[in-house]
Structure formats: structure tokens, C-alpha cells
């Protein structure tokens, strides 16, 4: 991913166009692994759109800046790591915190640091700085390339608003009613793309 991003240069509009073209070609030829999987041709459009989203169309295309923007807080960092676990384990989420913790600890320190994670304080990653409480996590959630499922939840939040992060690299601030719907799994969009295969670790 980093090598791919470094190859993209130009104005904002050119950058987005070239991202779509280059990503499509590399995915089709099986030369790129996006988000921990080896995509098939039929999911290349998803990969291109996701890369274009990361690039931001006009914002800095420095790889470290892109990683930082995609991992701006603990709730999103955990959700992104959850999605990474899914992509390497048959599109199934970790069964419990212990399994998830072991997976995170297997990452090289440099990669964790680029995500804004202190390798010496992985336990702190599981705590929201907004309410100083441990996140609630939905374990064993089924995923797939292009799937979006809420998996990491603030326990209390601030002023009745709690952050929820999805495997599709996004988060939202939810009121009580919306929060309960997301926690129940009724809002999941977890249909995997046909023929997408997880890459070997």
C-alpha cells in the first residue's frame, strides 16, 4: 500500500484519477494486496474507491499522513485492526479480547507507531480518552471485502453521545437509540464480495 501511494503524484484531480487507474490495474493483475487480502478482479473497484478515499483528493499524499488520518483515534484504530484480523482469518472477527490482543501484539512496533499506537501500552488502546472507560467490542463478527460493520463502541461517551467505529474505516457519534441498533448488529452490512479470498499471513 505504501509503495503504491508513493507512486501517485500530481494535482488533486489527477491523483484521484491515477489512483483509480493504477489500483484497478494492480488489483486485476494480482500484484497488490489491499487491506490484508489478495483481491480478485471483481473487487478492484472497491479497492480503487478505498484508496481514493485515503488519498483525500487534494490533501497530502504522504504515506504517513494517510495512515495517521485513517487512524485518528483509539476507537478507529481498533476498528481498523479488527478489519485487518478479519482479512487474515477467513473474514471472521476475533473471538475474544485475548485473541484480538495477541493479534495486535504480533505487529511490528514501527507499524503500530505509524498508526499512533504506543507499542508499550497496547492495553491503553482499548480505552477511550473521552470517558476513560474500556471500549465495548463485538467479537466474532463476520466480514468481507467492502463490508461495513460496527465493532468498537464507547461505553459511556460524552453528553449522551458515544462514538462507534466500523470495519469500513469510518466512525460516527451515536445517540442512545442509534447506539442500541448498532450494538445489536441489525445495521451490519457484512456480505462478502464473491470469490474474495483472505491472504496467507
N, C-alpha and C positions, 0 to 999 in steps of 0.2 A: 504493500500500500504506500509506504513512504517513498520507495523508488518511483512508483507511478506518479505520485504527487509532484515529485521533483522534476518530472519530465514535462509538466504542464506549465507553460509560461505564456504571457500575453495579457491583453486587456480583459476586463471582466466578462464581456460577452464572448470574446474569443476563447477565454479559459473554460467557460461552461460548455461551449460547443465542442472544444477539443477534448474535454473530459468525457463527454458522451461518446464521441467517435472512438477515442483511444480505449476507453473501458470496454465498449462493445467488441472491438477487435480482440483485445487481450482475453476477455472472458470467453468469446467464441472459440478461440484457439487453445483454451485451457492453459494459458500462460500466467494467469493471475489467480490468486486466492484472496477473495474478498471476505472479510469478517470471518475468517477461520474455515471457510468451505471452498471446495473446488467447484465453481458453478458450471452449469450446462448452458447451452446457447439460449434456451428459452427464458432464462432469468437474467440475461445480460442487461435488459432494460432497467430492471430493479437496481442492479449494481451501478449502472451509469447514473441513475437518479440519486442514489445514495451518495455517490462520490461528488456529484454536483452540489448536493446539499451541504456536504462537509466543506467544499471549497468556498461556498458562500457567495459566489458570483460578484466579485469585486473586492472582497475582503482579502486579507493577507493569505497567501497560499503557502506560507512556511509550514512544513510538516508539524513542527512542534506546536505552532499556533493552532493548527487544525485539531490536533489531539486535545489541546487544552480546552478549546471551545466545545468539543464533544463530551468533555468530562469536567464540567464546570463546578459540580458539587458532589458530595458523597452519594446522594440518592441516585444521581445519573451514573456515577462511576460504578456503583454496584449493579445497576440495571444493565449497563454495557458489559460488565464482566459476566453477568448471568447469561446474556445472549451469547457471549463467547463460549461459555460452558456448554450451552445447548448445541452450538455448531460443531463441537468436538465430541459430543456424546449422543449421537443419534437424534438430535433435536429434542432431547428431554432435559429439563432443568435439574439442578442438583436436588437430591432427596432430602437434605437437611443442612443445617448451618455447618456442621463439621466437614461434610463433603465439599461444600462451597468454599470454606476457609482453606482447606488443603489445596484446592484448585488455584485460588488466588496466590497462595504462598509458593506455588510452583513457577510463577512468573519471575523473570529476571528482574532484579532491582531497578535497572535502568528503565525498563518498560513501565513499571509501576510509578516511578518518579515522573515520567513523561505524562502520565495520567493524573498527576497531582496527588499521588498516594505515597505516604511515608512507609517504606518497607519495614521499618522498625515498630510501626504502630498499626498493624492490619486490623486489630480489634477496634481501633478508633474509626475505621472506615465504616463500621456498622452502626455508628451513632450519628444522629442528626445534630448539627451545631445550633439549629434553631430552637429545639426543645430539650437538647441534651439527653434524649432517650434513644434506645436502640430501635432501629428500623424493624418494621414487620415485613416479613418476606414470604411470598407464596412459593413454596417449593414444589418440585415435580411438575412444573407447568410445561406443557408440550409446545414446541415452537416450529419454526420452519423459515426458509429464506423469504423475507418480505412480511413475516408475521409480526403482529404487534400485540403484546400482552402486558398488562400492568403487573409488575412483580415486586417492586420495592415501595414501601409505604411509610410515611412518617406516622408515629404513634399518636402524637398529640398536636404537633404543629404550632401555629401561632394564630391567635384570634379566631379560632374555629376553622382555619384553613390549613389543610395538610397537603404536602407535596407527595405526588405519586409519579414514579418513573416507569417507563415502558421499555421493552426489549428493542423497540424500533428507534432507539436513540432520541427519545423525546420525554418530556415530563409535563405535568400540569398541576395546578393548585386546585384542590377539590374541596367543596363544601360537604357536609355530612352525608347527604343523600347520594351524591355522586360517588363519594368515597366508598360507601357500602356496596354500590353497584360494581365498582371496580374490584373491590376486595372479594366479592362473590365469584368473580370470573365470568360474569354474564356479558361483559364488554370485550372479552377476548376475541382477537382475530388471529387464530393460530393455525389456519390451514396452510400446510407446507406446499411450496411450489413442486409440481410434479417432476420427478426424476432428480431433484436436488439431493446430492449425496454429501454427508459430512466428510471432511478431510481427515486423514490419519494424523495423529498428534506427532 
